[in-house]
Structures are given as C-alpha cells and as structure tokens.
Amino acid sequence: MYIKRMKTNRATGPRPDPPTAAAAPHDATTPLGPVAPPAPVGPMVRTQIYLHRREHEFLQAEATRRGEPMAAVIRALIQEKMDLPSEAWARNPMLAPTAQDPAWEGHEDGAINHDHYVHRSPKKYEKRGPRWVPAPPLPADYYRGPGGRG
C-alpha cells in the first residue's frame, strides 16, 4: 500500500514513467543544457544520507538550477565520478615511467627488501645473476644465536 501511494498522486493520478535513454542522444541539448548520459539500468536501492547544511544548500541550488530533484543531482554527481575518461589514463603523471637519475645512490633491491633497510629484518630476496630470487630460509637459531635479535 505504501508503494502504491508513492507512485500515485491523488491530484494528478499515476506518475509518468521517467524518460528513457532513447528519448535523447548523449550529445543532445535541452533548454536546461546538455543531456546527461543514461543512468545505469536496473533496480535502485533506497538510501538515506546525512549532509552538512552547506552541502544540502548546494544540492538544493543545483537541483533548482537543473530543474531536477535532488536525488537526480546526487546520482548524476556519482555517475560523473564513476565514469573515468580515457584521457585520465593517457595523461596521468602517476603512470609515467620513473625518471632516471644518474646521481642516485641507493640500494637496487630497496623496493623488494625494504623491510631489511627500514626495520633491519633479514632480506627476503637476493640477486642471482640478473634475477631476484627468494632468499634461503634462516637457520633455526637465527634469533637466539650470538648477534641475533632475541
């Protein structure tokens, strides 16, 4: 009964179905601006969020500006963050190769044996020829023997 009440307004009758993606292509524009890409198809999950007053006022103003409900604005903002443009991968400085520094003096195994250099624990890998291989197991009395750590 509650759901039926939500879908039916006594004054205007049943709510019309929302427009579908076929109603407007991605690059179409409306009097309010460009049409957003279609939302994911499938059932929605009802949720409740707490907002600071400033966030709530922003959403109200944005909803008024767009002529949409606040829920649609929130969904659009979430969808915008979920859709990662392909140029983000192409121009991401974090994915660029590491610059070579000829003056760098450090351990060539610093990335794989960092625990050894930071915490003075035994090395986990050692270099044999051009490859790094797991280090042999420690003797049973390593931590108890002379110079051990226990």
MOKA-V217531 format. One record per helix or strand of 2 or more residues. SS is the DSSP state (H for helix, E for strand). FROM is the first residue (numbers start at 0). TO is the last residue. Records with the same first field share a line. If there is no record, write none. Layout:
BEGIN
SS=FROM-TO ; FROM-TO
END
This chain:
BEGIN
H=1-6 ; 20-22 ; 52-65 ; 69-81 ; 86-89 ; 92-94 ; 113-118
E=7-8 ; 12-13 ; 28-29 ; 32-33 ; 124-127 ; 130-133
END
